[in-house]
């Protein structure tokens, strides 16, 4: 039973000094805040979040205790063991890992691995076996660990880091199928590695690791996989039945999914140790690939929950380490072990599992990139922490070294792969450029003319439309197209690993534009989805006269639409009218002699005859102008605008304007 009266945030005094519950709240709050803050800092610095999470955990735990860091004269450090008794902590950690894998399974669809399924299967079987054997041998002979601990460490290192690999894949955007292979491997291999680890762990506790037979391991693996798969499928189908038959209201579907995933995890572990990880993974994959029940809202919630859990786990587990644990590491042996793990074990695992017909048609450069992408993450940290504590309590020799070495592997592999993967991908010529391109909803004349202007600014575009006539005209004009519904999930799958990272909704239907912004805002981020204004010019003028924000008079609530592109008056009808009157897209280079104010005066921007659309910076980056933009274009930049026909010639300063006009055949008259 937890003794809350003995808990404290070190010796931090509280308003209710005797109430240990308040101290528990301080510790838990500190862990939550540090976890979220670390991930925000990592996003700002564009580094893998796991590095900041581990650093914050070390600072809040062992380093803060060693350095006697004080706040208001009181020593402060995160002592997780004072919050939870060990069995409670281990149970919560295991359950959190199961839910993380459930969320990962929800993101796996069969269509993703079409053509690369043999490679995925080979990586999680042959590759896992090679990794276990070689890692165990290296741990035995380089780190000089006891045989049992070496086998356990090797088993834990089978798992990679889905919570690390996912962000790295999105950052690198590798071409071809290599990204999909990594994504599937990172999620599916985790329960496999955890299962192997638990079999070794049980043998260690029983003192039978040297006498354990292949049959023992095979029976344990079969039992756990069968039990986990059966319960995962059972709970998954039950959830699908309840949602599709509307036996549960919308507001209870997410709690129901969470509860059933937890139940599948717990029941599986009752019948077979660590079968719960199989159950949650299988349940997630089933839900992701069925068509009867809508589960997108469940995935969206799970993503938020996983971000919170990852922060909590990394901060809590790394804060548990003590400096005495790190002092036990033989750093020279550790450096050699890490070099073997990165430069030998992973490449041999990849090439062994993709040799001949095993891995299907995986190109050589893809194999090289796969060989340079095996960061370990939260699953390895959680398993090592859980097993390390239990083995130390059982008095198993060498158990105290398990967790420090695993955390060292996590830090180094994430740092090495995370900081070099982009460079490696570019050297292998499999990396897509920065994801600043535009997915354009609609292939009508307005969308085509804007797409040509963006293409002229060296920005990737893709027009999506179900109107084949519009698509055909766009193709004749040399524009990339996709015949699809912009609201379909398959649309995002088609562009997931390309350089497309922003949406421009340019259809004549405001509702479609808003729905597209909501749909793709989940993937691109809400700051990167834009749609045409839903305000009419009359509504805008009335709002201005009343001193209201034009956006407040929108026909659609802000929660259900993207950012307004260009200008509140730039509705589809308004832009279409300008095009019909002979307006065209003009790109104008600003100079010191011909600045932004000169451009506005010359083109009649103040009286609404010209609508600025984009700013192209010196390095070629394109920024969408919006009503809230405070951008003041400067010399050296270029403006892309929808402008009326060129005015009558009149005296202007020498070298005032360099203009490139983009004209769409059939939409406006040809311009010189």
Buried (B, 14 or more C-beta within 10 A) or exposed (E): EEEBEEBBBBEBEBEEEEBBEBBBBBBBEBBBEBBBBBBEBBEEEEBBBBBBBBBBBBBBBBBBBEEEBBEEEEBBBBBBBBBBEEEEBBBBBBBBBBBBBBBBBBBBBEEBBEEBBBBBBBBBBBBBBBBBBBBBBBBBEBBEBBBBBBBBBBBBBBBBBBBBBBBBBBBBBBBBBBBBBBBBBBBBBBBBBBBBBBBBBBBBBEEEBEEBEEEBBEEBBEBBBBBBBBBBBBBBBBBBEBBEEEEBEEEEBBEBBBEBBBBBBBBBBEBBBBBBBBBBBBBBBBBBEBEEBEBEEBBEBBEEBBBBBBBBBBBBBBBBBEEEBBEEBBEEBBEBBBEBBBEEBBBBBBBBBBEEEBBBEBBEBBBBBBBBBBBBBBBBBBBBBBBBBBBBEEEBEBBBBBBBBBBBBBBBBBBBBBEEBBEBBEEBEBBBEEBBBBBBBBBBBBBBBBBBBBBBBEBBBBBBBEBEEBBEBBBEBEBBBBBBBBBEEEBBEBBBBBBBBBBBBBBBEBEBBBBBBBBBBBBBEBEBBBBBBBBBBEBBEBBEEEEEEBBEBBEBEEEEBBBBBBBBBBBBEBBBEBBEEEBBBBBBBBBEEBBBEBBBEBBEBEEEBBBBBBBBBEEEBBBBBBBEBEBEBEEEBBBBBBBBEBEEEEEEEEEBBEEBBBBBEEBBEEBE
